[in-house]
Amino acid sequence: MANIKITRTQNSRIGSVDWNNLGFGVYFSDHMFVAEYKNNRWNEGEILPYGPMLMEPGLCTLHYGQSIFEGLKAYRCVSGGINIFRPDMNAKRLNHSGSRVCIPAYDIKNNIEAIIELVKVDKDWVPQKKGQSLYIRPVVFGSSNFLGVHSSSDYLLIIMTSPVSSYYPEGLNPVKIMVASEYVRTVRGGLGSSKTAANYAASLLASAKAKELGFSQVLWLDAVTRSFVDEVGAMNIMFVIDDELVTPPLEQGTILAGVTRDTALVLAREWGMKVSERALGIDEVFAANEKGKLQEIFGTGTAAIISPVGLLSYKDKTIIINEQKIGPVAQKMYDTITGIQYGELEDKHGWNIHVEV
Ligand SMILES: *Cc1c(COP(=O)(O)O)cnc(C)c1O
């Protein structure tokens, strides 16, 4: 796959970007990578101008939701060039997600190479300011047309990119989170450990209701007992309780194995913090708060990196965390992870792929 075919756009849209108001996923860069799976194999793939695609109303994914995606970012490095953060993890996770919904695996090396080439072609779309980045969104979906219920025979992998500012308009300001008590998102044996479109469909109504009530996100509980913390819709969740970093475990398969989650856990262990990946009851969180031992709550995810939680509401109880200010662990986590991503701090773990442009 050394030489990816590239067809460059004749009409770059880069002049229409408002770099001071990027938002999240509003602008699409000039190019996309497209690979097709047909006759039981993926083709070479190529880079094309980003634009509309023809499809039939019978496209199976519209009906049965056979769709998975990824999300990672490229950052302008302070010393020049561009850093792509841990793309190997996303390439592996894409295949894990696919395995649960019968989508054929895509070669990990080819995936990373396609991303590198795409970032090079659209290097001018990687924003310049710290806090901004180029969000990279691979999506894979069944592309055959039929109405019978079975998995697709053909698939498309499309990788698009979007210059973004940080995900939450609040920035690093703590967000208000509502614990879902009416709805559930994933269940043991379900799709929770896969990054599927279906998980997001399941979450939209609760998110919309929470937003109406003034919350920015929902914290999901396990679907069986409705008492253990799972994760936030697009972020994993971490708690600092009595100086210990606690986060729900991956074993149940109900939460996503976040790359930012993994990064944060590696760093916390390196700093000598006590770290536990264990089941955490929502009652335990509120009880810890009563005893004055709940120090911080924060979400981890590629979009916001670290998102401190300032207020948590569950049924008729609401608690304020750390006076609605970002806590020391969340701050250090944010500074360290973004420091590595933007090339300001040493990348001891070799997390970045550095692209000279
Ligand atoms: C993408 C996602 C996350 C965050 O994962 P990262 O790899 O850290 O970006 C967490 N939870 C869900 C449900 C997600 O879809």
PDBQT file of the ligand as one rigid body, heavy atoms in Angstrom, charges set to zero:
ROOT
HETATM    1  C1  LIG A 401     -15.241   7.223  21.478  1.00  0.00    +0.000 C 
HETATM    2  C2  LIG A 401     -15.840   6.922  22.790  1.00  0.00    +0.000 A 
HETATM    3  C3  LIG A 401     -15.159   7.126  24.005  1.00  0.00    +0.000 A 
HETATM    4  C4  LIG A 401     -13.806   7.782  24.086  1.00  0.00    +0.000 C 
HETATM    5  O1  LIG A 401     -12.796   6.994  23.545  1.00  0.00    +0.000 OA
HETATM    6  P1  LIG A 401     -11.408   7.659  23.148  1.00  0.00    +0.000 P 
HETATM    7  O2  LIG A 401     -10.685   6.587  22.424  1.00  0.00    +0.000 OA
HETATM    8  O3  LIG A 401     -10.746   8.062  24.408  1.00  0.00    +0.000 OA
HETATM    9  O4  LIG A 401     -11.734   8.827  22.290  1.00  0.00    +0.000 OA
HETATM   10  C5  LIG A 401     -15.773   6.731  25.175  1.00  0.00    +0.000 A 
HETATM   11  N1  LIG A 401     -17.006   6.176  25.157  1.00  0.00    +0.000 NA
HETATM   12  C6  LIG A 401     -17.692   5.974  24.014  1.00  0.00    +0.000 A 
HETATM   13  C7  LIG A 401     -19.019   5.360  24.083  1.00  0.00    +0.000 C 
HETATM   14  C8  LIG A 401     -17.135   6.342  22.801  1.00  0.00    +0.000 A 
HETATM   15  O5  LIG A 401     -17.833   6.145  21.684  1.00  0.00    +0.000 OA
ENDROOT
TORSDOF 0
